[in-house]
Structures are given as C-alpha cells and as structure tokens.
Amino acid sequence: PSSAPPTVRSTFRAAAVDPVGVLSHAFDLGDALLLAISTAVTATGAEVGLVHRARRDLRSVVTIGGHGPRTERLLGERLAEDDPTLDAARNGYVVVSEPGLGSESRHIVGRVMRCLPDVRGVAMVPLCLYGELVALLEVGRGGQPFRAREIARMEDVVEVLTERAVLMGWLE
C-alpha cells in the first residue's frame, strides 16, 4: 500500500489578530498602549510583552504595562538613558534579536529575562510620531527566536496604534 508523503507545516503559527478592531476600544493613549502590547504578544506568539512610554515630565522612558508572567516586576521602572535600545527606538529602528547578539539585544533580554528566564528571542518596535519617541513595545519568548513575518505583525499593530493616536488627537 502506498502512503501519501507527510505534509510539511510550520510547527508554530501565531494567532490572527485584528488590531484595528482591538484598538477601536481605546479611549486614550494609555489604554491604547496596553491593548497594543497584548495584541502584539498574540500576533507574534510571544510569551511576554512590555510597553514603555516616553514621559517628558519625568525626562525618562518608563515601563507602564506588560502582558505575561511576572511583568508587574518592571512596572514603573525607568529605562537607563544610556540604554542603546532607546537610541534605536528614537531613530525608528526595529530590533529583532536573540540573546548575546548586540548591545540592544542584551538590554532587551535583560528586561525580558526578569519575566521569562529562558528567553530565546526578543524584539522591539518603537512608536515615533513627528520625530519624537512616544513609546516602545518589546516582546520575548522561549523556545525559538522570532521570524521576520511575526515581527511584521507587531509592526502592523504599532502602525494602527499610531494612526489611532493621530486620529484621536492623543498626542497634541
């Protein structure tokens, strides 16, 4: 008897998300950022997500929310001004990495490891508007590093968030 060859499928596929629908429920930037990080975690198949907001009044970037185990440990913490992740974010760069690959990666991994000790992949997507850093979203997971298409979904979430923030006038 002949048997059909096995089909090759990805062993991991992140859930489909609707960032437009999810973010339509936000009524201010703070709510939108928290909805965005939970949506980004789902969209990328991450286990942990952190959202950091630039605060002019504090002259700092502060962790304001998280999604996943032990993220509450980081709430209210300021990112160090010499953190190279901030330079990348301020310049609009997306960072996708694995532990040990570059200074940005080490800083993101350091934060994520406080929530997820066996981190294998991290990523950061900034939200910049009118040349200013507004916030940055970071995700991490164990098991396997992120793929470009997974982080593209996270970028979609941030793009929808940016459009909603402009439309609603949250940054004026």
C-alpha positions in Angstrom: 0.0 0.0 0.0 1.2 3.5 -0.8 1.1 6.2 1.7 1.0 9.9 1.0 4.1 11.9 1.8 3.8 13.8 5.0 2.9 17.4 4.6 5.4 20.0 5.9 3.8 22.6 8.1 5.2 25.1 10.4 5.2 23.8 13.9 4.4 27.3 15.2 1.9 29.8 13.9 0.8 32.9 15.8 -2.9 33.7 16.1 -4.5 36.1 13.7 -5.4 39.4 15.3 -7.4 42.4 14.3 -5.5 45.5 15.6 -8.0 47.9 14.1 -10.9 46.3 16.0 -9.0 45.9 19.2 -7.6 49.4 19.3 -11.0 50.9 18.4 -11.9 50.2 22.0 -9.2 52.5 23.4 -10.2 56.0 24.6 -6.8 57.4 25.5 -3.2 56.7 24.7 -2.6 54.8 27.9 -5.4 52.3 27.2 -4.3 52.0 23.6 -0.7 51.1 24.6 -1.9 48.4 26.9 -4.2 47.0 24.3 -1.4 47.2 21.7 1.1 45.2 23.8 -1.4 42.4 24.5 -2.3 42.4 20.8 1.4 42.3 19.8 2.0 39.4 22.1 -0.8 37.4 20.5 0.2 38.4 17.0 3.8 37.3 17.4 3.3 34.3 19.5 5.4 35.9 22.3 5.1 34.9 25.9 5.9 38.3 27.4 5.4 41.8 26.3 6.5 45.2 27.8 5.4 48.7 26.9 7.5 51.7 27.8 6.3 55.3 27.4 8.4 58.4 26.9 7.5 60.8 29.7 8.5 64.4 29.1 7.5 65.4 32.7 10.0 62.8 34.0 12.5 63.2 31.2 12.6 59.4 31.0 11.1 56.4 29.4 9.0 54.4 31.9 7.6 50.8 31.8 3.9 51.4 32.0 2.5 47.9 31.2 3.1 44.4 30.4 1.5 41.2 29.3 2.6 37.8 30.5 4.1 36.2 33.6 5.9 38.5 36.2 5.7 41.6 34.0 4.4 43.5 37.1 8.0 43.3 38.4 9.0 46.0 35.9 6.1 48.4 36.2 7.2 52.0 37.0 10.9 51.4 36.2 12.8 53.9 34.1 14.9 52.7 31.2 18.5 53.9 31.7 19.3 56.9 29.5 22.4 55.1 28.2 20.3 52.0 27.1 21.2 51.5 23.4 17.6 50.3 22.9 16.5 53.9 23.3 18.8 55.2 20.6 17.5 52.5 18.3 13.9 53.4 19.2 14.5 57.2 18.8 15.9 56.6 15.3 12.8 54.5 14.4 14.7 51.2 14.2 13.1 47.8 14.9 15.3 45.4 16.8 14.8 41.6 16.3 17.4 39.5 18.1 18.5 36.6 20.1 20.4 36.6 23.4 24.0 37.7 23.1 23.7 39.5 19.7 24.5 43.1 20.3 24.1 45.7 23.0 20.4 46.5 22.2 19.6 42.8 22.4 21.4 42.4 25.8 19.3 45.2 27.3 16.0 43.9 26.0 16.9 40.4 27.0 17.9 41.7 30.5 14.4 43.1 30.9 12.5 40.2 29.5 14.6 37.6 31.5 13.2 39.1 34.7 9.8 37.8 33.5 10.8 34.8 31.3 14.2 33.2 32.4 14.6 31.0 29.3 14.2 33.7 26.7 15.3 32.8 23.1 14.0 35.6 21.0 13.3 39.3 21.6 12.0 42.2 19.5 11.4 45.9 19.9 9.2 48.1 17.8 9.1 51.9 18.5 6.2 54.2 18.2 7.6 57.5 16.9 5.5 60.4 15.8 6.6 63.8 14.4 10.2 62.8 15.0 9.6 62.1 18.7 9.7 58.8 20.6 6.3 58.2 22.1 6.6 54.6 23.3 8.3 51.3 22.5 6.9 47.8 22.6 9.1 44.8 23.5 8.2 41.1 23.2 10.1 38.0 24.2 9.7 34.2 24.1 11.5 31.0 24.9 11.6 28.0 22.6 12.6 29.7 19.4 13.7 33.1 18.0 11.2 35.3 16.2 10.7 35.2 12.4 10.5 38.4 10.3 6.9 37.8 9.4 5.9 37.6 13.1 7.5 40.9 13.9 5.9 42.4 10.8 2.6 41.6 12.5 3.8 43.6 15.5 4.8 46.5 13.3 1.2 46.4 11.9 -0.1 46.8 15.5 2.1 49.8 16.1 1.1 51.3 12.7 -2.6 51.0 13.6 -1.8 52.5 17.1 0.0 55.4 15.5 -2.9 56.1 13.1 -5.4 55.9 16.0 -3.3 58.3 18.2 -3.2 60.9 15.4 -6.9 60.5 14.6 -7.9 60.9 18.2 -5.5 63.7 18.9 -3.9 61.9 21.8 -0.5 63.5 21.3 -1.4 67.1 20.8 
